[in-house]
Every structure is written in structure tokens, then in C-alpha cells.
């Protein structure tokens, strides 16, 4: 069989000429990979550690310590004496967060990196101090690792029925809508190694809910910031004068972080001794859906957890589950006793 004359026979390969990336491109990608909450936590704990070092006259920065044993001594001394602003011991969650934060910073900037502060062989004395510290605070009832606290069903109803969430003026909380909308790209609101597609949460096709959204968008300025939450006019004369409810600028990050906490307080919910944050919404959602009998897979489709292990941390606390189990056991024992008494009477 003859080869076609018109068919190209040149098998020569073409190679692209590569060049090294410039620092601007490297910095851009590094910035894309940065999780803001992680960066904020690292900065917070690093500042606390450096303040301690300055107070006890340690020389230079922690990243400049060239002797691994000296670094171990400095960190373990900080762990021993660290206190909250109220002079109380930190909870186990905070202590672990501190070690993780220092570990991140030292592995990036220390002159003796790489290192692992939780490696028992590399930092044996620090490991024992940490173990003793965690056992000590366990006796104080601060060992349970806990994040944001959830709201009860009655508290959720109290918020939704509160006049604060009326939609007749822009001074109502949560942008006057009473509904918090968030369509993040991932748990940390970023696309990255764990997935490049975003999750879309469908709004329930309920007349009351849809009407609230429609009213909000109708009163939203055309040239407003692309952010969902906009600053409202708090003075009635202002929104009458400007003939609109909202400003074109978005709400700041600090106010956003305290949304649910402030809303709960204004609705008369007791927040003393509780960690009520925006993340409480997600935890409350998981607990309520589980109480209503939805399966783990069904709950994950709404909460956007990617694994069952991640979902478990949002379920009811051990104390709540213990109460349910013990109450159920008590009822069962009472039933058994009643059955025994009935059978004895029959005999």
C-alpha cells in the first residue's frame, strides 16, 4: 500500500522555550494560596509569643534562634505561663492553635527549618510540657475541643420572629432581609487544591423567602459594590432624602464577623459564656437537620461537608448526646419497672 504523497512526513518535534518565573508571579500564586483566617491566627499567636520574649529579655526574633534546644526552652516557657487577657488559662483548642501557628511561621522563616514542634523526638521536653499542660487544664474543664456554639430551635424561632428582622425599613438587621446568603467557592471561600468548582445553594421556593430577596434586590443601588452585604442608611431622614435604602459601599469585615453575635444579643438571646459566631449558623443547621432525622448524606448536601469526619465535629456535643442517652435509658427502665409491676399484679 503506497503512502499518500500529500501526507506530511516531517516528524520533527517543536519544544517551547521556557523561562524562569519572575518574583511577581511567584508572589501572586503564593498570595492566592493564603487562607486569611490562617494568616490572621498565625500573626496573632506570633505577636503574643514575641511579646513574651521581649518581656523576659530574649534576644532577637524567634526565627533568628539558631540552637534548637534554646528554641525549645523559649517555647515551653511561653506555654507554661501563657494566659488570656482575663488572666485565665487558655483552653486546649487555643493551646494547640498556638503551637500550630508557631510551627507554620518557624517552618517558613526560621534559620533552622524544617522542624516540627509536635515531634516528640525533635522536641522531647516541649512535648512533655504540652502533655502536662493539657492534662492540667483538663481538670479545669477546659480540655474539650469546641468551636462555635449552636443555637437551639427556640432561639432560631426567636430570631426569625423578632421585629428586628422586619423588611419595611433598611434599619433591620442582616441588610433588612433577615436572610443570610453565602455561596462560597469552598469551606475557606477559595478554590484550591481541594476542588475548583463552587457549590451553589438553592434558595427554597417559599413565597415569604422569595419576596424578601426580591425586595432586597429592588432596593439595592444599581452602581453598588458587587459584595452582597451593603451598608444601610440608619437614619430614616437619610433614606427618604436619598430615596434609597442602601449605600453603594459594602459592610466592613469586622462588622460582618460579628453579625450573628450582635443579632442574637439584640433579640434577647443570652450569649454570655457562649461562642456565638457566624459559624454558629452552620453548626445549628447540622444539629437541627440531624434532629429532624435527615441522613448524613442529606445533611452534607446542604452543609457542604466533604467527609463524614468533618460532619461529626458539627454534631451535638457529648454532653447533649449523654443527656439524650441517659434520658432514653431512664424512660426504658421506667417502662421495664412498670411492666414488672404489672406482671407481678397479674401473678
C-alpha positions in Angstrom: 0.0 0.0 0.0 1.5 3.3 -1.1 1.8 6.3 1.2 -0.1 9.3 0.1 2.3 11.9 -1.3 0.3 14.8 0.3 0.7 13.4 3.8 3.3 15.3 5.8 6.3 13.1 6.8 8.1 15.6 9.0 8.2 14.2 12.5 10.3 17.0 13.9 9.2 18.0 17.4 8.9 21.6 18.5 10.0 22.5 22.0 8.8 25.5 23.9 11.5 27.7 25.2 10.9 28.0 29.0 12.0 30.9 31.2 12.1 31.2 34.9 9.0 32.8 36.6 9.6 36.3 37.9 9.1 37.1 41.6 5.8 38.9 40.9 4.3 35.8 39.5 5.6 33.7 42.4 4.2 36.2 45.0 0.9 36.2 43.2 0.4 32.5 43.4 1.6 32.4 47.0 -1.0 35.0 47.8 -3.7 33.0 46.1 -2.9 30.0 48.3 -3.0 32.0 51.5 -6.1 31.4 53.8 -6.9 34.7 55.5 -8.1 33.1 58.7 -5.0 31.0 59.0 -2.8 34.0 58.3 -4.6 36.0 60.9 -4.3 33.3 63.6 -0.6 32.9 62.8 0.0 36.7 63.2 -2.0 36.8 66.5 -0.1 34.0 68.2 3.3 35.1 66.8 2.7 38.6 68.3 1.8 37.0 71.7 5.0 34.9 71.6 7.2 37.8 70.7 5.7 40.0 73.4 6.5 37.3 75.9 10.1 37.1 74.5 10.6 40.8 74.8 9.2 40.8 78.4 11.7 38.2 79.5 14.6 39.8 77.6 15.2 37.1 75.0 17.4 38.5 72.2 16.2 39.0 68.6 13.3 37.3 66.9 12.3 33.7 67.4 13.2 33.0 63.7 16.8 34.0 64.5 17.3 31.4 67.2 19.9 29.1 65.8 20.0 26.5 68.6 17.1 24.0 68.5 17.4 23.4 72.3 17.2 27.1 73.0 14.2 27.5 70.8 12.5 24.6 72.7 13.2 26.2 76.0 11.7 29.5 74.9 8.5 28.0 73.5 8.0 25.7 76.5 8.4 28.6 78.9 5.8 30.5 76.9 3.4 27.6 77.0 3.8 27.3 80.8 2.9 31.0 81.6 0.6 31.9 78.7 -2.7 33.5 79.9 -5.7 35.1 78.4 -6.4 38.9 78.8 -8.5 38.0 81.8 -5.6 36.1 83.5 -7.2 32.7 82.9 -5.6 29.6 81.3 -6.3 29.0 77.6 -8.5 26.1 76.5 -6.9 23.1 74.8 -8.1 24.4 71.4 -6.2 27.6 71.8 -3.0 25.9 73.0 -3.0 23.6 70.0 -3.8 26.6 67.7 -0.8 28.4 69.2 1.6 25.5 68.6 0.3 25.1 65.0 0.7 28.8 64.3 4.3 29.0 65.6 5.0 25.8 63.7 3.8 27.4 60.4 5.8 30.6 61.0 9.0 28.9 62.0 8.9 26.4 59.1 8.7 29.3 56.7 11.2 31.7 58.3 13.4 30.0 60.9 17.1 29.7 60.3 16.9 26.1 61.5 13.9 25.0 59.5 12.5 22.4 58.8 11.2 21.5 62.2 8.1 20.0 63.8 7.1 21.4 67.3 4.9 18.3 67.9 7.6 15.8 67.1 8.4 14.1 70.4 11.9 13.1 69.2 12.8 16.5 68.0 11.3 18.5 71.0 11.1 15.9 73.9 10.8 18.5 76.7 8.3 20.6 74.9 6.2 17.5 74.2 6.1 16.7 77.9 5.3 20.2 78.9 2.4 20.3 76.3 1.1 17.0 77.6 1.2 18.1 81.2 -0.4 21.5 80.4 -3.3 19.8 78.5 -3.8 17.4 81.4 -3.8 20.2 83.9 -6.4 22.2 82.0 -8.5 19.1 81.6 -9.0 19.1 85.4 -10.3 22.6 85.0 -12.9 21.5 82.5 -11.2 23.3 79.6 -10.0 20.3 77.7 -12.9 19.7 75.4 -12.1 21.0 71.9 -15.1 23.1 70.9 -15.7 25.7 68.2 -18.6 28.0 67.8 -21.7 27.2 69.9 -25.0 26.4 68.2 -28.4 27.9 68.7 -31.4 26.0 69.9 -34.6 25.7 67.8 -36.4 28.1 70.1 -33.6 30.6 69.7 -33.8 30.3 65.9 -37.5 30.9 66.0 -37.0 33.9 68.3 -34.6 35.5 65.8 -36.9 34.9 62.8 -40.0 36.2 64.7 -38.2 39.3 66.0 -39.3 42.7 64.8 -35.6 43.5 64.3 -35.8 41.4 61.1 -38.7 43.3 59.6 -38.4 44.2 55.9 -40.2 47.5 56.0 -37.1 49.6 56.5 -33.3 49.4 55.8 -32.5 49.6 59.6 -33.5 45.9 60.0 -30.5 43.7 60.6 -28.8 41.5 58.0 -29.3 44.0 55.2 -33.0 44.4 56.0 -33.7 40.9 54.7 -33.3 38.7 57.7 -31.7 36.1 55.4 -28.0 35.4 55.2 -26.9 34.3 51.8 -23.5 32.8 51.1 -22.4 30.9 48.0 -18.7 30.3 48.8 -16.3 28.6 46.5 -15.2 26.2 49.2 -15.1 25.9 53.0 -12.5 28.6 53.2 -14.1 30.6 50.3 -11.3 29.8 48.0 -10.7 27.5 45.0 -7.6 25.5 45.5 -6.2 22.0 45.8 -9.4 20.5 47.2 -11.6 21.4 44.2 -12.0 24.0 41.6 -15.8 24.3 41.3 -18.1 26.2 43.5 -21.1 25.0 45.4 -24.4 26.6 44.6 -27.0 26.7 47.4 -30.6 26.8 46.0 -33.0 29.2 47.7 -36.2 27.4 48.9 -39.1 28.3 46.6 -41.1 29.6 49.5 -43.2 32.8 48.9 -42.1 34.5 52.1 -38.4 33.8 51.4 -38.5 34.8 47.7 -40.4 38.0 48.5 -37.6 39.1 50.9 -34.9 38.6 48.3 -36.9 40.4 45.6 -37.5 43.3 47.9 -33.8 43.5 48.8 -32.7 43.5 45.2 -35.3 46.0 44.3 -33.8 48.4 46.8 -30.2 47.7 46.0 -28.4 50.6 44.1 -27.5 49.7 40.5 -24.0 51.0 40.9 -23.4 49.3 44.3 -20.4 47.3 45.3 -20.5 43.7 44.0 -20.4 42.4 47.6 -23.8 41.1 48.8 -23.9 43.0 52.1 -24.2 46.7 51.7 -24.2 49.5 54.3 -27.6 50.7 55.2 -28.9 54.2 56.0 -29.7 54.1 59.7 -31.4 57.5 59.8 -34.9 57.5 58.3 -34.4 61.0 57.0 -31.4 59.9 55.1 -33.0 57.1 53.1 -36.0 59.4 52.4 -33.7 62.1 51.2 -31.5 59.8 49.0 -34.6 57.8 48.0 -32.9 54.5 48.6 -32.2 52.2 51.5 -28.6 51.3 51.0 -25.3 52.9 50.3 -23.1 51.8 47.4 -20.3 50.6 49.7 -20.2 47.2 51.3 -20.2 46.3 55.0 -16.7 46.0 56.5 -15.1 42.7 57.5 -15.1 43.5 61.3 -18.9 44.1 61.3 -19.5 41.1 59.2 -17.7 38.8 61.6 -20.0 39.9 64.5 -23.3 39.7 62.6 -24.9 36.8 64.3 -23.5 37.6 67.7 -24.9 41.1 67.7 -28.2 39.9 66.2 -28.6 37.3 68.9 -28.0 39.9 71.6 -30.5 42.3 70.2 -33.1 39.5 70.0 -32.7 38.9 73.7 -30.7 35.7 73.5 -28.2 35.0 76.3 -24.7 34.9 74.7 -22.7 35.1 78.0 -20.3 32.2 78.2 -21.2 31.1 74.7 -19.2 31.4 71.5 -21.9 32.7 69.1 -20.3 33.5 65.7 -21.4 33.4 62.1 -20.2 29.9 62.0 -22.8 29.0 64.6 -25.3 29.1 61.7 -23.7 26.1 60.0 -23.4 24.2 63.3 -27.0 24.9 64.2 -28.1 23.8 60.7 -26.4 20.4 61.1 -27.8 19.8 64.5 -31.3 20.7 63.6 -31.3 18.6 60.4 -29.9 15.6 62.3 -32.6 16.1 65.0 -35.2 16.1 62.2 -34.0 12.7 61.1 -32.1 13.6 57.9 -29.3 11.2 56.9 -25.6 12.2 56.9 -25.5 12.3 53.1 -28.6 14.6 53.0 -27.1 16.9 55.6 -23.8 17.1 53.8 -25.5 18.2 50.6 -26.6 21.3 52.4 -23.7 21.9 54.8 -21.2 21.2 52.0 -19.0 19.0 54.2 -16.8 16.7 52.1 -16.4 13.9 54.6 -18.3 12.2 57.4 -15.4 13.0 59.8 -15.8 16.7 59.0 -19.6 16.4 59.7 -19.1 14.8 63.0 -17.4 17.8 64.5 -20.6 19.8 63.9 -23.0 17.4 65.5 -24.4 17.6 69.0 -21.8 17.9 71.8 -21.0 14.9 74.0 -22.9 16.4 76.9 -26.1 16.8 74.9 -25.8 13.2 73.5 -25.2 11.9 77.0 -28.4 13.7 78.2 -30.4 12.1 75.4 -29.0 8.7 76.0 -29.5 8.8 79.8 -33.0 10.2 79.4 -33.8 7.4 77.0 -32.3 4.8 79.3 -34.3 6.2 82.2 -37.5 6.0 80.2 -36.7 2.5 79.2 -36.0 1.5 82.9 -39.3 3.1 84.0 -41.1 1.2 81.3 -39.4 -2.0 82.4 -40.4 -1.3 86.0 -44.0 -0.6 85.0 -44.1 -3.8 83.0 -42.6 -5.8 86.0 -45.1 -4.2 88.4 -48.0 -5.1 86.0 -46.8 -8.7 85.6 -46.5 -9.0 89.4 -50.0 -7.8 89.9 -51.2 -10.3 87.3 -49.5 -13.1 89.1 
